[in-house]
Amino acid sequence: MIYEIILQALWFILPAYVANASAVIVGGGTPIDFGKKWRDGKRVLGDGKTWRGLFSGTFMGMTAGFGLVVASQFIETSDYSFLNLSDFGEFPIMFPIIFSICFGALLGDTIKSFFKRRIGKERGDDWILFDQLDFILGALFFVFIISELLHLLNILPYNWFLDNFSILHILVIVFITPFLHFFANFIHRRGRKKNVLE
């Protein structure tokens, strides 16, 4: 059923959503590029990408992921077990899997910022689709790499990513994320305007 695929896809990627949002909310402090400029005279990344945002965002995303692991145990024994919601490999595999999803999301966002600076876009400038999908592509790519590494090291008998993510899951994530991103930005901007007026 399509709604099962959509729910599973959002379940898989929720830690990346939380990591990406948390990095913005609790970020600040020392920039990852330490204020350095690239050969073109522009900042390597900019002030928006900070060490605190990277680590705290990853931590918050992992916390959400561990919450999903606990929830999956209850769902598995309930009337909703047919949804087949992932436990991210159970203990202890869930640690590298969830970490790779969260850290990969922020790594993807950071890499996007590097190229965004190169084409002359400043922090806050829109770069449609790249701004919405950078962290998703980073999360998917990094969890695939970590899953394959765990498989090659015989820690897992299979690639966790390939065993859990179907093409449909990936298409749902790539299709839905921009809409969720635009909606979240709309709510955020409305809230800021309301606060200014008040």
Buried (B, 14 or more C-beta within 10 A) or exposed (E): EEEEBBBBBBBBBBBBBBBBBBBEEBBBEEBBBEEEEEEEEBBBBBBBBBBBBBBBBBBBBBBBBBEBBEEBEEBEEEEEEEBBBBBBBEEEBBBBBBBBBBBBBBBBBBBBBBEBBEEEBEEEEEBEEBBBBBBBBBBBBBBBEBBBBBBEEEEBEEBBBEBBBEEEBBEBBBEBBBEEBEEEEEEEEEEEEEEEEE
